[in-house]
Amino acid sequence: MDTTEAALGEEQRRGRPRDPSRDEAIIDASIDALVRDGYDRLSIEGVATAAGVGKATVYRRWSNKAELVIDAMATLKPAIDSIDTGSLDGDIELMVAASCSPSSQRLLQVMVSVCSALPREPELLEAFRTRFTEPRIARITAMLERARSRGELGPGVDVPMAASLVPSLMLQRVLMTGQPAGRAYAEQVVSSVLLPVLGRPARPISTTNPETPRD
């Protein structure tokens, strides 16, 4: 048994209570390391050092790096379970705001840092899909289906495809160009891509520089 396992076993035998402040420090250190160094260079040892805790403390909470990263990403998810203002225009405004909040922008940076590892890490890929991409697209799909039931969308609109446009294009922008996907870019996507796909007229965007986020 190595020293990490021995220390972990000792903590478990003592029944040491879990300290939430340590969880927060570990999560913050993980997010910083992901944005700075990427998934492949992140290590449990490095996170523990940055968080000011022992390696065993991290392993007592997360059994591997993938679990730690997914839980760290989950802390950045927007706290919106549903988007339902009663109108499509209102729902789209709320969707844009949620997509451009500071935590959402940070989450995009973290997602980019793990993308290269997804083909090599089946568990990470599955968690990425089931905890982040699928739920977000499902919320937008429900939003668009409600709009259709109110008569705001025609029957020929491909709702599943439309629901994936904004999150996919925002992630792609950060991944492919390194440029921020802020409020201005989200509004440009809505005006130039999403609304035409929904069979609605494009609307003027509220900035003359789509490269400058207005968060």
C-alpha positions in Angstrom: 0.0 0.0 0.0 1.4 3.4 -1.0 1.5 6.5 1.2 -1.6 8.0 -0.5 -3.7 4.8 0.1 -2.5 4.6 3.7 -3.4 8.2 4.4 -6.7 7.8 2.8 -7.5 4.7 4.8 -6.4 6.4 8.0 -8.8 9.3 7.3 -11.7 6.9 6.6 -11.0 5.0 9.8 -11.1 8.1 11.9 -14.3 9.2 10.3 -12.9 12.7 9.7 -15.8 15.1 8.9 -15.8 16.6 5.4 -14.7 20.2 5.2 -16.8 22.1 2.6 -14.1 24.8 2.4 -11.6 22.3 1.2 -14.0 21.1 -1.5 -14.3 24.7 -2.7 -10.6 25.2 -2.7 -10.0 22.0 -4.6 -12.7 22.9 -7.2 -11.3 26.4 -7.7 -7.8 25.0 -8.1 -9.0 22.5 -10.6 -10.8 25.1 -12.7 -7.8 27.4 -12.7 -5.5 24.5 -13.8 -7.8 23.4 -16.5 -8.0 26.9 -18.0 -4.3 27.5 -17.6 -2.8 24.1 -18.5 -5.5 22.0 -20.1 -6.9 18.6 -19.1 -3.9 16.5 -20.0 -1.5 18.5 -17.9 -3.8 18.7 -14.9 -2.7 16.4 -12.0 -4.2 15.5 -8.7 -0.9 16.3 -7.1 -0.8 19.8 -8.7 -4.4 20.5 -7.7 -3.8 19.4 -4.1 -0.8 21.7 -3.9 -2.6 24.7 -5.3 -5.6 24.1 -3.0 -3.3 23.7 0.1 -4.5 20.2 0.9 -2.9 16.8 0.9 -3.3 14.5 -2.1 -5.2 12.0 0.0 -7.8 14.7 0.7 -8.5 15.0 -3.0 -8.7 11.2 -3.5 -11.1 10.9 -0.5 -13.5 13.0 -2.5 -12.8 12.0 -6.1 -11.3 8.7 -7.2 -9.8 10.0 -10.4 -9.1 13.1 -12.4 -12.1 12.7 -14.7 -14.5 12.7 -11.7 -12.9 15.8 -10.3 -13.0 17.7 -13.6 -16.7 16.9 -14.3 -17.7 18.0 -10.8 -15.6 21.1 -11.2 -17.4 21.9 -14.4 -20.8 21.3 -12.8 -20.2 24.1 -10.4 -20.1 26.5 -13.4 -23.5 25.5 -14.9 -26.1 28.2 -15.1 -28.7 27.7 -12.4 -31.6 27.7 -14.9 -33.7 24.5 -14.9 -36.1 25.8 -17.6 -36.6 28.7 -19.9 -40.2 29.8 -20.0 -41.2 33.4 -20.1 -44.4 32.9 -22.1 -43.0 34.2 -25.4 -40.3 33.0 -27.8 -38.6 36.4 -27.8 -38.5 36.5 -24.1 -37.2 32.9 -23.9 -34.4 33.7 -26.4 -33.3 36.7 -24.4 -33.1 34.6 -21.3 -31.2 31.9 -23.2 -28.7 34.5 -24.4 -28.2 35.9 -20.9 -27.7 32.5 -19.5 -25.2 31.6 -22.2 -23.2 34.8 -21.6 -23.1 34.9 -17.8 -19.6 34.9 -16.3 -19.9 31.3 -15.0 -21.1 30.2 -18.5 -18.1 31.9 -20.1 -15.8 30.2 -17.7 -17.5 26.9 -18.4 -16.8 27.4 -22.1 -13.1 27.8 -21.4 -13.1 24.7 -19.3 -15.0 22.7 -22.0 -12.4 23.7 -24.5 -9.6 22.5 -22.2 -11.2 19.0 -22.0 -12.3 18.6 -25.7 -9.0 17.0 -26.8 -9.2 14.4 -24.1 -12.8 13.3 -24.9 -11.9 10.7 -27.6 -9.4 9.1 -25.3 -11.5 9.2 -22.1 -14.8 7.3 -22.5 -16.0 8.0 -19.0 -15.2 11.7 -19.4 -17.0 11.8 -22.8 -20.1 10.1 -21.4 -20.2 12.5 -18.4 -19.6 15.5 -20.7 -22.5 14.4 -22.9 -25.0 13.4 -20.2 -24.3 16.3 -17.7 -23.7 19.2 -20.0 -24.4 19.0 -23.7 -27.6 16.9 -23.7 -29.3 18.7 -20.8 -28.6 22.1 -22.3 -30.0 21.1 -25.7 -33.0 19.5 -24.0 -33.8 22.8 -22.2 -33.7 24.7 -25.5 -35.7 22.0 -27.3 -38.4 22.3 -24.6 -38.4 26.1 -25.0 -38.9 25.8 -28.8 -41.6 23.1 -28.5 -43.5 25.4 -26.2 -43.2 28.2 -28.7 -44.5 25.9 -31.4 -47.5 25.0 -29.2 -48.3 28.7 -28.8 -48.2 29.1 -32.6 -45.0 31.0 -32.7 -43.2 28.4 -34.9 -44.4 26.6 -38.0 -44.7 22.8 -38.2 -41.8 22.5 -40.6 -39.2 23.8 -38.1 -36.5 21.3 -37.3 -36.6 21.8 -33.5 -33.8 19.4 -32.5 -31.4 20.9 -35.0 -32.3 24.5 -34.1 -31.9 23.7 -30.4 -28.2 22.8 -30.8 -27.2 25.8 -32.8 -26.4 28.4 -30.1 -24.5 26.2 -27.7 -22.6 24.4 -30.6 -21.6 27.6 -32.3 -20.5 29.3 -29.1 -18.3 26.3 -28.1 -16.9 26.1 -31.6 -15.9 29.7 -31.6 -13.8 29.4 -28.5 -12.4 26.0 -29.6 -11.5 27.0 -33.1 -10.5 30.6 -32.8 -9.6 31.2 -29.2 -11.9 34.3 -29.3 -14.5 34.9 -26.6 -18.1 33.9 -27.3 -19.7 36.7 -25.3 -23.0 38.5 -25.5 -22.4 40.2 -28.9 -21.4 36.9 -30.6 -24.5 35.1 -29.1 -26.7 37.9 -30.4 -25.2 37.6 -33.8 -25.8 33.8 -33.9 -29.4 34.3 -32.8 -30.0 37.0 -35.4 -28.1 35.5 -38.4 -28.6 31.8 -37.8 -31.2 30.8 -35.2 -34.1 33.1 -36.2 -33.9 32.3 -39.9 -33.8 28.5 -39.1 -36.9 29.1 -37.0 -38.6 30.8 -39.9 -38.5 34.2 -38.3 -37.0 37.4 -39.7 -33.4 38.3 -38.6 -33.3 41.2 -36.2 -30.6 43.9 -35.9 -27.9 43.1 -33.3 -27.4 45.6 -30.6 -23.6 46.2 -31.2 -21.5 47.2 -34.1 -18.6 45.0 -33.1 -19.6 41.3 -32.8 -16.1 40.4 -31.6 -16.5 42.4 -28.3 -18.4 40.6 -25.5 -20.7 42.8 -23.5 -20.7 40.7 -20.3 
